Structures are given as structure tokens and as C-alpha cells.
Amino acid sequence: MTRKFGVSVISILPYSLGPNGLGRSIEIAKCAGLDGVQALPLYGWNPKLFPEKGVISIEQAWDLGSNYYPNIIRNYLLFDREYRSFYLYNKLYAKYPYATRAMHGVYTDPVEIHPELKFSEEEYLKSGFPIVFDTLHTRRIGINGEPPITTDPVRFISQIGKRIHLIHLRLDDEEEGQLSKQDEHSEIVKIVRTLNKFTKCNVILELVPKLQSKTQLIVRLRGLYLASNRYLH
């Protein structure tokens, strides 16, 4: 299996907005040397303008009806009403049936694990469902105070690696720098090295959106793609 690299359309904001937001996102990703994008059903997208190729994975809209995410207003601005987000999600899946699906609950499709699911590390190890491994969600404290899934992500990856179907390489500003500088003592570099050892699945860059020109964004994505590709190959 040849590993593919993509970027979440959320990381491309505001260029991913508008009727042709998906096509524009794929164009930016390709200019940065990536294989494509992870699509989410963003408000205002027109399914008639979806490109033929370029979607690596599809993620559900962030939960519009629960307290998983503190900024519910933000979620509505990004995804509109729940029925509309489901409509666009289904259109995406019909257009790109080969894309990996990233689900937020426990289904037969790969599940993006996060502390709000309230599974302990032991329960994840005993369960058999396929996993979307997010480098932030596995380490953070839950929004409602839930404990992190694991305090030892390297060991956790070594135990569940064969079940990882997609990697969300979520980086804050500090970890962007550590990865770019090849900081071998940083936790994020240790994590990506271990992921490379146990899984050859596709990788989606998930970055904090910034107000920057399209050229600056492409340069940023290109640099992080090359940095992550040193370890995930």
C-alpha cells in the first residue's frame, strides 16, 4: 500500500468555503505536493461542483447537537443545520465511495477515537473496531473533564497499530516547529516514528487555520508535508 498524504479542508479555511470550496481545497493541496484532502460537509458547498478526484477521506460534521465541542455556534456556521450536513455527507460518500470514512461514534467504519467517547484505554485494546488515530485526541483531556485515552501514546500505538486505518496528524504551532526541526526528543516525533512502524495507512494533516495568503498557506503545507514524510513513508 502506498501511503497518501492529505489535508483537512478545515485547515484550509477560509479558502475551503463557498460553492466550489472542495475544488479549491484540492487545488491548494495539490500545489503543496499532497495527494488530496479530507472533506467535511461544509456549509455552502455545491455537490454539482465536486471534482472527480482528490478526496482521500470523509469526516462527519462536528456534532451539532451535543456538548462534545464547546463552540456550537462555530459548528453551525461551518456545517449549517444537521439535515443539511447529512445531505452533503451522503453526497460526498456517493461521489467518493473509495474514501476512508472517519466516524465520531462506534460504527463498522473507522472511528475517530477521543476522550468524550468515554472508553478507557483497556476498552479500546479489547474492542475490535477500526480506528482513526488522532495525535491530539488520544492525549488531551476531555471537554467535560474525561481523562486522556492514554498517557503513553507510543505504547498504545504499538498495541493497536494494526487497527489504525487513518492518521489525523493534528499539530499545534509548537508541534509544527518540532516536526519541522526534527526534534527527536519531542513527543510528536516519537509518535510519528511509532506510527510509521505499525501502520502504512493514509495521513491527514490537521492544522490550526491561520489568516494567510494562498501562497503562504501552500508554502506552510508543503513544508509540513515534507517534514512528516521524513518519518511517515
C-alpha positions, 0 to 999 in steps of 0.5 A: 500500500502506498501511503497518501498524504492529505489535508483537512479542508478545515485547515484550509479555511477560509479558502475551503468555503463557498460553492466550489470550496472542495475544488479549491481545497484540492487545488491548494493541496495539490500545489503543496505536493499532497495527494488530496484532502479530507472533506467535511460537509461544509456549509455552502458547498455545491455537490454539482461542483465536486471534482472527480478526484482528490478526496482521500477521506470523509469526516462527519460534521462536528456534532451539532447537537451535543456538548462534545465541542464547546463552540456550537455556534462555530459548528453551525456556521461551518456545517449549517443545520444537521439535515443539511450536513447529512445531505452533503455527507451522503453526497460526498460518500456517493461521489467518493465511495473509495474514501476512508470514512472517519466516524465520531461514534462506534460504527463498522467504519473507522472511528475517530477515537477521543476522550468524550467517547468515554472508553478507557484505554483497556476498552479500546485494546479489547474492542475490535473496531477500526480506528482513526488515530488522532495525535491530539485526541488520544492525549488531551483531556476531555471537554467535560473533564474525561481523562486522556485515552492514554498517557503513553501514546507510543505504547498504545500505538504499538498495541493497536497499530494494526487497527489504525486505518487513518492518521489525523496528524493534528499539530499545534504551532509548537508541534509544527516547529518540532516536526519541522526541526526534527526534534527527536526528543519531542513527543510528536516525533516519537509518535510519528516514528511509532506510527510509521512502524505499525501502520502504512495507512493514509495521513491527514494533516490537521492544522490550526487555520491561520489568516494567510495568503494562498501562497503562504498557506501552500508554502506552510503545507508543503513544508509540513508535508515534507517534514512528516514524510521524513518519518511517515513513508 
